[in-house]
Amino acid sequence: MSTMGDGTRAVRAGLPEPEQYEPTLPGPVFAAHFHLSGEPVGPYTYGRETNPTWTHLERAIGELEAPGEQVETTVFASGMAAISAVLLSQARTGDAVVLPDDGYQALPLVREQLEAYGVEVRTAPTGGDAQLALLDGAKLLWIETPSNPGLDVCDIRRLVEAAHAKGVLVAVDNTLATPIGQRPLELGADFSVASDTKGMTGHGDILLGHVSCLDPELGAGVRRWRKVVGAIPGPMEAWLAHRSLATLQLRIDRQCTTALALAEALSKRADVAGLRYPGLPGDPSYPTAVRQMRRFGSVVSFVLADKDTAERFLGGLRLVDDATSFGGVRSTAERRARWGGDAVPEGFVRFSVGAEDPEDLLADVERALDAAAAR
């Protein structure tokens, strides 16, 4: 698998050896317990600990995260369960962790919980590798690149080298890029984490997350945390996720191509400000992004004049759902400030490009922008 292309790997990842008259991808296994006589050893003992459907998915994700390597992957009931598993399994009272101050909206909730446990939390922006200044004496560095929703990019390899020199573990939230676009483990990170609710599964119909590690001991700690808190995925969700991985490269390639076309079109409009897309040559993050990313993601962000203009734009779209998630085959967009918590202007729009025909999607956006500006 290590020498195969992304598309071939995505199609074949995690499949069991062919067996006569059996399906290529076995169906979901629904089991709270398994036949188990004698000593409780073996791959499947109790449904909160292991499940054959999880095993197939975890192997598949591992093959995508670091082809050719032995990867420890654990799947979770959601992206936040995966994030919490890394941070709360590693940090102890008296430790310090470094988080981005412009990351995913739920990170401040995690910060509150860490601080309640007596963990010192330091924060700095993603851009400019600003977290470098906070590493002394830390236990863990948490990176989110590209950041959500601002789409800043930091130099993973640089941060990893600096952190490891100081004995600091590094986790990378790779949700926006997916392993098709960026492989944090290959760049030296200790943990690659993602909300698989987004681009990894791409259909907007399941909640899921994962953590991948190259270090078996770190991986075991994450897996133990899942067992302790019971943040396990349902077998059907895991099976649907594995099925969805087969189209990962096809979906991401289409979405990234269209996202760049959208960013280029928006860059020509006087009524659009604050445009960000890491794959756009004029973007501040572009020089760093091209060094570590193979694809630049499906999300474009920009700012319209004010709240009302943004709402008119969103209301005028016909091929785009007003929804809060991203990475799906159906384009979505939202005025991000409606949630609070993100340091963005009232007219800030996070736009997730789907798999629609590029010409149709761009025409819909241009029409909605024209109508919003005319009011």
C-alpha positions as CSV (number, residue, x, y, z in Angstrom):
1,M,0.0,0.0,0.0
2,S,2.9,2.4,0.6
3,T,3.7,2.7,-3.1
4,M,0.2,3.1,-4.3
5,G,-1.5,6.3,-5.3
6,D,-4.0,8.0,-3.0
7,G,-7.0,6.9,-4.9
8,T,-6.0,3.2,-5.0
9,R,-5.1,3.3,-1.3
10,A,-8.4,4.9,-0.4
11,V,-10.3,2.3,-2.3
12,R,-8.4,-0.7,-0.8
13,A,-7.6,0.6,2.7
14,G,-8.5,-1.7,5.6
15,L,-10.2,-4.5,3.6
16,P,-9.7,-8.0,4.8
17,E,-8.1,-10.7,2.7
18,P,-10.5,-11.9,0.0
19,E,-12.6,-14.9,1.1
20,Q,-14.7,-17.0,-1.2
21,Y,-18.4,-15.9,-1.1
22,E,-17.8,-13.2,1.5
23,P,-18.4,-9.5,0.9
24,T,-15.4,-7.3,0.0
25,L,-16.2,-5.1,3.0
26,P,-17.9,-7.2,5.8
27,G,-21.1,-5.7,7.2
28,P,-21.3,-4.0,10.6
29,V,-21.0,-6.3,13.6
30,F,-23.7,-5.5,16.2
31,A,-22.5,-7.1,19.4
32,A,-22.4,-6.1,23.1
33,H,-20.6,-9.3,23.9
34,F,-18.9,-12.2,22.2
35,H,-18.6,-15.9,22.9
36,L,-15.7,-16.1,25.3
37,S,-14.8,-19.2,27.4
38,G,-11.8,-19.5,29.6
39,E,-9.4,-16.6,30.1
40,P,-10.6,-13.3,28.7
41,V,-8.0,-13.0,25.9
42,G,-8.4,-12.6,22.2
43,P,-9.2,-9.8,19.8
44,Y,-12.9,-9.5,20.7
45,T,-14.1,-9.8,24.3
46,Y,-16.6,-7.1,25.1
47,G,-18.3,-4.5,22.9
48,R,-17.0,-1.4,24.7
49,E,-13.4,-2.5,24.1
50,T,-13.3,-3.9,20.6
51,N,-15.4,-4.6,17.5
52,P,-14.4,-6.2,14.2
53,T,-16.0,-3.3,12.3
54,W,-13.9,-0.8,14.2
55,T,-10.8,-2.9,13.4
56,H,-11.3,-2.7,9.7
57,L,-11.9,1.1,9.8
58,E,-8.9,1.7,12.1
59,R,-6.6,-0.2,9.8
60,A,-7.9,1.7,6.9
61,I,-7.4,5.1,8.5
62,G,-3.9,4.0,9.6
63,E,-3.0,3.1,6.0
64,L,-4.1,6.6,4.9
65,E,-2.3,8.4,7.8
66,A,1.1,6.8,7.3
67,P,1.4,4.4,4.4
68,G,3.8,1.6,5.0
69,E,4.1,2.2,8.7
70,Q,2.7,0.4,11.7
71,V,0.0,2.8,12.9
72,E,-2.0,2.7,16.1
73,T,-5.5,4.2,15.3
74,T,-8.4,4.5,17.6
75,V,-11.9,5.6,16.4
76,F,-14.2,7.6,18.5
77,A,-17.9,8.6,18.6
78,S,-17.0,12.1,17.5
79,G,-14.2,14.5,16.8
80,M,-14.5,16.1,20.2
81,A,-14.2,12.6,21.8
82,A,-10.9,12.1,19.9
83,I,-9.6,15.6,20.9
84,S,-10.5,15.0,24.5
85,A,-8.9,11.6,24.5
86,V,-5.5,13.0,23.5
87,L,-5.5,16.0,25.8
88,L,-7.1,14.4,28.9
89,S,-5.1,11.2,28.6
90,Q,-1.8,13.1,28.5
91,A,-2.2,16.1,30.7
92,R,-1.9,15.8,34.5
93,T,-2.3,18.3,37.3
94,G,0.7,20.6,37.2
95,D,1.4,20.0,33.5
96,A,1.2,22.8,30.8
97,V,-0.3,22.4,27.4
98,V,-0.2,24.8,24.5
99,L,-3.3,25.4,22.4
100,P,-4.1,27.7,19.5
101,D,-6.2,30.7,20.4
102,D,-7.9,30.7,16.9
103,G,-8.8,27.0,16.7
104,Y,-12.0,25.1,16.7
105,Q,-14.8,26.7,18.7
106,A,-15.0,24.0,21.3
107,L,-11.4,24.3,22.3
108,P,-12.2,26.9,24.9
109,L,-14.5,24.4,26.6
110,V,-11.6,21.9,26.7
111,R,-9.4,24.7,28.1
112,E,-11.9,25.2,31.0
113,Q,-11.9,21.5,31.7
114,L,-8.1,21.3,31.7
115,E,-7.8,24.2,34.0
116,A,-10.4,22.7,36.3
117,Y,-8.0,19.7,36.6
118,G,-5.1,22.0,37.5
119,V,-3.5,22.0,34.0
120,E,-1.9,25.2,32.9
121,V,-3.1,26.2,29.4
122,R,-1.1,28.6,27.2
123,T,-2.5,29.9,23.9
124,A,-1.1,31.7,20.8
125,P,-2.3,32.2,17.2
126,T,-1.7,29.6,14.6
127,G,-0.2,32.0,12.1
128,G,3.5,32.8,12.2
129,D,4.3,29.7,14.3
130,A,3.5,31.8,17.3
131,Q,3.1,28.8,19.6
132,L,6.9,28.3,19.5
133,A,7.3,31.0,22.2
134,L,5.2,29.0,24.7
135,L,6.9,25.6,24.6
136,D,9.2,25.8,27.6
137,G,8.2,23.3,30.3
138,A,5.0,22.2,28.4
139,K,3.8,18.6,28.2
140,L,1.8,18.8,25.0
141,L,1.6,21.2,22.0
142,W,-1.8,21.1,20.2
143,I,-1.7,22.4,16.6
144,E,-4.6,23.0,14.3
145,T,-3.6,23.6,10.7
146,P,-5.2,24.9,8.7
147,S,-7.1,26.6,11.5
148,N,-10.8,26.6,11.7
149,P,-12.3,29.0,10.7
150,G,-9.5,31.5,9.9
151,L,-7.5,29.1,7.6
152,D,-4.1,30.1,9.0
153,V,-1.3,27.5,8.5
154,C,1.7,26.9,10.7
155,D,4.9,25.0,9.9
156,I,4.3,21.5,11.4
157,R,7.8,20.2,11.0
158,R,9.3,23.3,12.5
159,L,7.0,23.2,15.5
160,V,7.6,19.5,16.0
161,E,11.3,19.8,15.9
162,A,11.3,22.7,18.4
163,A,8.8,20.8,20.7
164,H,10.6,17.5,20.6
165,A,13.9,19.3,21.5
166,K,12.2,20.4,24.7
167,G,10.5,17.1,25.4
168,V,7.1,18.2,24.3
169,L,4.6,15.9,22.6
170,V,2.8,17.3,19.5
171,A,-0.8,16.6,18.4
172,V,-2.1,18.0,15.1
173,D,-5.8,18.5,14.4
174,N,-5.9,17.5,10.7
175,T,-9.6,17.8,10.2
176,L,-9.6,20.4,7.4
177,A,-6.8,18.8,5.4
178,T,-7.5,15.0,5.9
179,P,-4.7,12.5,5.3
180,I,-5.2,13.0,1.5
181,G,-4.1,16.6,1.9
182,Q,-1.6,16.4,4.8
183,R,0.1,13.7,6.8
184,P,1.1,15.0,10.3
185,L,2.7,11.7,11.3
186,E,5.1,11.9,8.4
187,L,5.9,15.5,9.4
188,G,6.9,14.2,12.9
189,A,3.8,14.7,15.0
190,D,3.0,12.2,17.8
191,F,-0.7,12.3,17.3
192,S,-2.8,13.0,14.2
193,V,-6.4,13.8,15.2
194,A,-9.5,14.5,13.1
195,S,-13.2,14.9,13.3
196,D,-14.2,12.3,10.7
197,T,-17.7,13.9,10.7
198,K,-16.2,16.2,8.1
199,G,-14.2,15.5,5.0
200,M,-13.1,12.0,5.9
201,T,-16.6,10.6,5.6
202,G,-17.9,13.5,3.5
203,H,-21.7,12.9,3.5
204,G,-22.8,14.9,6.5
205,D,-24.7,11.9,8.0
206,I,-22.5,10.5,10.8
207,L,-20.5,11.7,13.8
208,L,-17.0,10.1,14.2
209,G,-13.4,10.9,15.1
210,H,-10.0,9.3,15.2
211,V,-6.6,9.5,16.7
212,S,-3.5,7.9,15.0
213,C,-0.1,7.4,16.5
214,L,3.2,5.7,15.4
215,D,4.2,5.2,19.0
216,P,2.4,2.0,20.4
217,E,2.6,3.3,24.0
218,L,0.9,6.6,23.1
219,G,-1.7,4.7,21.1
220,A,-2.4,2.4,24.0
221,G,-3.0,5.4,26.2
222,V,-5.5,6.8,23.8
223,R,-7.3,3.5,23.5
224,R,-7.4,3.0,27.2
225,W,-9.1,6.5,27.5
226,R,-11.8,5.4,25.1
227,K,-12.4,2.3,27.2
228,V,-12.6,4.3,30.4
229,V,-15.0,7.0,29.2
230,G,-16.9,4.8,26.7
231,A,-16.7,7.2,23.8
232,I,-17.1,4.4,21.3
233,P,-18.6,4.7,17.8
234,G,-21.6,2.6,16.7
235,P,-20.9,-0.3,14.4
236,M,-23.1,1.2,11.7
237,E,-21.4,4.5,11.8
238,A,-18.0,2.8,11.6
239,W,-19.1,0.7,8.6
240,L,-20.5,3.8,6.8
241,A,-17.3,5.6,7.5
242,H,-15.2,2.8,6.0
243,R,-17.5,2.6,3.0
244,S,-17.1,6.4,2.5
245,L,-13.3,6.2,2.5
246,A,-13.4,4.6,-0.9
247,T,-14.3,7.9,-2.5
248,L,-12.1,10.1,-0.3
249,Q,-9.6,10.9,-3.0
250,L,-12.2,11.5,-5.6
251,R,-14.2,13.8,-3.3
252,I,-11.2,15.8,-2.0
253,D,-9.7,16.3,-5.4
254,R,-13.0,17.7,-6.8
255,Q,-13.6,19.8,-3.8
256,C,-10.1,21.3,-3.7
257,T,-10.1,22.1,-7.4
258,T,-13.4,23.9,-7.1
259,A,-12.4,25.6,-3.8
260,L,-9.4,27.1,-5.6
261,A,-11.6,28.2,-8.5
262,L,-14.0,29.8,-6.0
263,A,-11.2,31.6,-4.2
264,E,-9.9,32.9,-7.5
265,A,-13.3,34.2,-8.5
266,L,-13.9,35.9,-5.1
267,S,-10.5,37.5,-5.2
268,K,-11.7,39.6,-8.2
269,R,-14.7,41.0,-6.4
270,A,-14.6,44.4,-4.6
271,D,-17.4,43.4,-2.3
272,V,-15.4,40.5,-0.8
273,A,-12.7,41.2,1.9
274,G,-10.5,39.0,4.1
275,L,-10.4,36.2,1.6
276,R,-8.5,33.1,2.8
277,Y,-7.6,29.9,1.1
278,P,-4.2,28.2,1.7
279,G,-4.0,27.1,-2.0
280,L,-4.4,30.6,-3.4
281,P,-0.9,31.9,-4.3
282,G,-1.6,35.3,-2.8
283,D,-2.7,33.9,0.5
284,P,-0.4,34.6,3.5
285,S,-0.3,30.9,4.3
286,Y,0.6,29.7,0.8
287,P,4.4,29.5,1.2
288,T,4.1,27.3,4.2
289,A,1.1,25.3,2.9
290,V,2.9,24.3,-0.3
291,R,5.8,22.8,1.7
292,Q,3.6,20.5,3.8
293,M,0.2,20.1,2.1
294,R,-0.5,18.0,-1.0
295,R,-4.1,19.3,-1.2
296,F,-5.4,22.5,0.4
297,G,-8.9,21.5,1.6
298,S,-12.5,22.3,0.7
299,V,-13.0,25.4,2.9
300,V,-12.8,29.1,1.8
301,S,-13.4,31.9,4.1
302,F,-14.2,35.6,3.4
303,V,-15.8,38.7,4.8
304,L,-18.8,40.5,3.5
305,A,-19.7,44.1,4.4
306,D,-21.9,43.3,7.5
307,K,-24.2,40.8,9.1
308,D,-27.2,41.7,6.9
309,T,-25.2,41.4,3.7
310,A,-23.9,38.0,4.7
311,E,-27.4,36.8,5.6
312,R,-28.8,38.0,2.3
313,F,-25.9,36.2,0.5
314,L,-26.6,33.0,2.4
315,G,-30.3,33.3,1.8
316,G,-29.8,33.8,-1.9
317,L,-27.8,30.6,-2.5
318,R,-29.7,27.8,-4.2
319,L,-27.0,25.1,-4.3
320,V,-25.5,25.6,-0.9
321,D,-27.0,24.6,2.5
322,D,-26.8,27.0,5.4
323,A,-25.2,24.6,7.8
324,T,-22.4,24.6,10.4
325,S,-20.3,21.6,9.3
326,F,-17.9,21.3,6.4
327,G,-16.2,18.8,4.1
328,G,-19.3,17.2,2.7
329,V,-20.3,16.5,-0.9
330,R,-23.0,19.1,-0.7
331,S,-21.7,22.6,-0.3
332,T,-22.4,24.4,2.9
333,A,-21.8,28.0,4.1
334,E,-22.6,29.9,7.3
335,R,-22.1,33.3,8.9
336,R,-19.7,32.0,11.5
337,A,-20.2,34.9,14.0
338,R,-23.8,33.7,14.7
339,W,-22.3,31.2,17.2
340,G,-20.1,33.5,19.1
341,G,-16.8,32.4,20.4
342,D,-14.8,32.9,17.1
343,A,-12.9,36.2,16.8
344,V,-14.4,37.0,13.4
345,P,-16.4,39.9,11.9
346,E,-20.2,39.8,11.7
347,G,-19.9,39.4,8.0
348,F,-17.4,36.5,8.1
349,V,-18.5,33.5,5.9
350,R,-17.1,30.0,6.1
351,F,-17.8,28.3,2.8
352,S,-17.3,24.5,2.4
353,V,-17.1,23.5,-1.3
354,G,-18.9,20.3,-2.2
355,A,-18.8,18.1,-5.3
356,E,-21.2,20.0,-7.4
357,D,-20.2,21.0,-11.0
358,P,-17.8,23.9,-10.5
359,E,-19.6,26.1,-13.1
360,D,-22.9,25.6,-11.4
361,L,-21.6,26.4,-7.9
362,L,-19.6,29.5,-9.0
363,A,-22.6,30.8,-10.9
364,D,-24.8,30.4,-7.8
365,V,-22.3,32.2,-5.6
366,E,-21.8,35.1,-8.1
367,R,-25.5,35.5,-8.4
368,A,-26.1,35.5,-4.7
369,L,-23.3,38.0,-4.1
370,D,-24.7,40.3,-6.7
371,A,-28.2,40.1,-5.2
372,A,-26.8,40.7,-1.7
373,A,-24.8,43.7,-2.7
374,A,-27.7,45.3,-4.7
375,R,-30.1,45.5,-1.7
